[in-house]
Amino acid sequence: MDEYSRTATTPDVTAAEALWADYALSHPEAVQACPEYTVENFGDSFRLADELLGEVVHGAKRATSELVSEFRARGDELPRVGSHWIACDGAGVPRIVIRSTELRIAAFGDVDAAFAFDEGEGDRSLESWRSEHRRYWERGCAARGDVWSEQEEIVLERFRVAWPRELAD
């Protein structure tokens, strides 16, 4: 099985805790304001996790989207403005700390071209965003025994890279 078909490795929580500790020492005010964080990766495969993390690290991607039903299926709370997450690569290695700067819930048809552009994927057009996300959510819903619908609620999140310092916005 190659990186194009295998799922991403479970995140290295110990390494994530060390990355968080370094961030907390440098940004105690941000951590005091919002001390919770998650440890996860982008996408649903080793390849997609690496590809999307690369888009964040190189600056094009400053937004992401996820179905509300995905949060529920994992038992996770929805993020809030100011919350943090540690993004890992496909091998589960934590690479960056991200901080949410804007959140809204929308239906598929309500996502606009500005958000698609900020998500930084494909050619950054709304048409590309719709095509790729439709495929992604259909695949994800099918994997958990659901059928995706354009009426499902989507969490639209804008963020900034907060740590490490050399990659921070």
C-alpha positions in Angstrom: 0.0 0.0 0.0 1.4 3.4 -0.9 0.9 6.9 0.5 -1.8 7.6 -2.0 -4.2 4.9 -0.6 -3.2 4.4 3.0 -4.7 6.3 5.8 -2.7 8.8 7.8 -0.9 7.5 10.8 -2.3 8.2 14.2 -0.8 11.5 15.5 2.2 11.3 17.9 0.6 12.8 21.0 3.8 12.9 23.0 5.5 15.0 20.3 2.4 17.2 20.0 2.5 17.9 23.7 6.1 19.0 23.4 5.2 21.3 20.5 2.3 22.7 22.5 4.6 23.3 25.5 7.0 25.3 23.4 4.1 27.3 22.0 2.7 27.9 25.4 6.0 29.2 26.7 6.2 31.8 23.9 2.5 32.7 23.8 1.1 32.3 27.3 -1.7 34.9 26.7 -3.1 32.9 23.7 -3.0 29.7 25.7 -4.7 31.3 28.7 -7.4 32.7 26.5 -8.0 29.4 24.9 -6.2 26.5 26.5 -7.8 23.6 24.6 -6.3 22.1 21.5 -6.8 19.1 19.2 -4.2 17.0 17.5 -5.1 15.9 14.0 -4.2 16.1 10.3 -5.9 17.4 7.2 -7.7 15.0 4.8 -8.3 11.3 5.0 -5.1 9.8 3.7 -1.4 9.9 4.1 -1.0 11.7 0.8 -3.7 14.3 1.4 -2.5 15.0 4.9 1.0 15.8 3.5 -0.3 17.7 0.5 -2.7 20.0 2.5 -0.2 20.6 5.3 2.3 21.6 2.6 -0.3 24.2 1.3 -0.5 25.6 4.8 3.2 25.7 5.4 3.9 27.4 2.1 1.2 30.0 2.7 -1.7 29.4 0.2 -4.1 27.6 2.6 -5.5 29.7 5.4 -9.0 28.1 5.7 -10.5 24.6 6.0 -13.9 23.1 6.0 -15.5 20.0 7.7 -18.9 18.6 8.0 -20.6 19.2 11.3 -21.6 15.5 11.1 -17.9 14.5 11.1 -17.3 16.4 14.4 -20.3 14.5 15.8 -19.2 11.2 14.5 -15.8 11.6 16.3 -17.4 12.9 19.4 -15.6 16.3 19.1 -16.9 19.7 20.0 -17.1 22.3 17.2 -14.1 24.6 17.3 -14.4 28.2 18.5 -12.6 31.3 17.6 -9.3 31.3 19.3 -9.1 27.6 19.6 -5.9 25.8 18.6 -5.1 22.6 16.8 -1.8 20.9 16.1 -1.6 19.8 12.5 0.3 16.6 11.8 1.7 15.2 8.6 0.7 11.9 7.1 3.2 10.0 9.3 1.5 11.5 12.4 4.4 13.9 13.2 3.1 17.3 14.6 4.4 20.1 12.5 2.5 23.3 13.3 0.1 25.0 15.7 -2.9 26.6 14.1 -5.3 29.1 15.7 -8.9 29.6 14.5 -9.6 33.2 13.6 -13.1 32.9 12.0 -15.8 30.3 12.0 -19.2 30.0 10.4 -21.6 27.3 9.6 -23.0 27.1 6.0 -24.5 24.8 3.5 -22.6 23.7 0.5 -24.3 26.1 -1.8 -23.6 29.0 0.5 -19.8 28.7 0.3 -18.4 31.7 -1.6 -15.5 32.2 -3.9 -13.5 34.1 -1.3 -13.6 31.1 1.1 -12.7 28.7 -1.7 -9.7 30.9 -2.5 -8.6 31.0 1.1 -8.8 27.3 1.4 -6.0 27.3 -1.1 -6.6 24.0 -2.8 -6.7 23.1 -6.5 -6.9 26.2 -8.7 -8.5 28.1 -5.8 -11.8 28.6 -7.7 -15.2 27.9 -6.3 -15.8 25.4 -9.0 -12.7 23.4 -8.0 -13.6 23.7 -4.3 -17.1 22.3 -5.0 -15.9 19.4 -7.1 -13.2 18.3 -4.8 -15.2 18.7 -1.6 -18.2 16.9 -3.0 -15.9 13.9 -3.8 -14.2 14.1 -0.4 -17.4 14.3 1.6 -19.2 11.6 -0.4 -16.2 9.3 0.3 -16.0 10.2 4.0 -19.8 9.8 4.6 -19.8 6.5 2.7 -16.9 5.2 4.9 -19.1 5.7 8.0 -22.3 4.4 6.4 -23.9 7.8 5.6 -24.9 9.5 2.4 -23.6 13.1 1.9 -26.1 15.8 1.1 -25.6 19.4 -0.1 -27.9 20.5 2.8 -25.5 19.2 5.5 -24.0 21.9 7.7 -20.3 22.6 7.1 -18.0 24.3 9.5 -16.0 26.9 7.6 -12.8 27.9 9.5 -10.2 30.5 8.7 -7.0 30.2 10.7 -3.5 31.5 11.1 -0.3 29.5 11.7 0.8 30.3 15.2 3.8 28.1 15.8 6.7 27.4 15.2 8.0 30.9 15.0 9.7 30.5 11.6 6.4 29.4 10.0 4.0 31.7 12.0 2.0 34.3 10.2 
